[in-house]
Structures are given as C-alpha cells and as structure tokens.
Amino acid sequence: MTELAYETMVHEGLPRQREQRLPDGSAIVSSPVTSTLIYGAHDAVLVDPPFTRDQV
C-alpha cells in the first residue's frame, strides 16, 4: 500500500471589482480559499482549487 501525504495552501481573498465599499470605505474582498493537495507515489488530487490565476 502506498503512503499518502498532503499539503495545505491558503490563498488570500481577492478584491472584488465593484463600486460598493464596506462601511469603513475599504474595498470588498472575497473570502480566502484553502486548497489541499493529497498525493502518493504516482497520483495526486487537488481539493478546492483556487479560482483565479493570481491565486495559483
């Protein structure tokens, strides 16, 4: 049986392209995304991949 390993990556939230602002005037930012890479000797699976190229 092959051993599995994993790595967890947290991608920062991205500013949304909207004119709306938060009550303090700052830009609205999306929630951070956490991705988990589970891998073995020959295969891997990425769980909850990032949404944009900037997050990758």
C-alpha positions as CSV (number, residue, x, y, z in Angstrom):
1,M,0.0,0.0,0.0
2,T,1.3,3.4,-0.9
3,E,1.7,6.1,1.7
4,L,-0.3,9.3,1.2
5,A,0.9,12.8,2.1
6,Y,-0.8,16.2,1.9
7,E,-0.1,19.9,1.8
8,T,-2.5,22.7,2.6
9,M,-2.3,26.1,1.0
10,V,-4.2,29.2,1.9
11,H,-4.9,31.7,-0.9
12,E,-5.7,35.3,0.1
13,G,-9.0,36.8,-0.8
14,L,-9.2,39.0,-3.9
15,P,-10.6,42.5,-4.1
16,R,-13.9,42.4,-5.9
17,Q,-14.4,44.7,-8.9
18,R,-17.3,46.6,-7.6
19,E,-18.0,50.2,-6.8
20,Q,-19.6,49.2,-3.5
21,R,-17.5,49.7,-0.4
22,L,-17.6,48.4,3.2
23,P,-18.9,50.9,5.8
24,D,-15.3,51.9,6.7
25,G,-14.6,52.8,3.0
26,S,-12.4,49.8,2.2
27,A,-12.8,47.5,-0.8
28,I,-14.9,44.4,-0.6
29,V,-12.6,41.3,-0.6
30,S,-13.6,37.7,-1.2
31,S,-13.1,35.1,1.5
32,P,-9.7,33.2,1.5
33,V,-9.6,29.8,-0.2
34,T,-7.9,26.8,1.3
35,S,-6.7,24.1,-1.1
36,T,-5.4,20.7,-0.1
37,L,-3.1,18.6,-2.3
38,I,-3.2,14.9,-1.4
39,Y,-0.5,12.9,-3.2
40,G,1.1,9.5,-3.3
41,A,4.0,8.0,-5.3
42,H,2.1,8.2,-8.7
43,D,-1.1,10.2,-8.4
44,A,-2.4,13.4,-6.8
45,V,-5.7,15.1,-6.3
46,L,-6.2,18.8,-5.6
47,V,-9.2,19.6,-3.3
48,D,-10.9,23.0,-3.6
49,P,-8.5,24.5,-6.2
50,P,-8.0,28.3,-6.4
51,F,-10.4,30.3,-8.6
52,T,-8.0,32.6,-10.5
53,R,-4.5,32.6,-11.9
54,D,-3.5,35.2,-9.4
55,Q,-4.3,32.8,-6.5
56,V,-2.4,30.0,-8.2
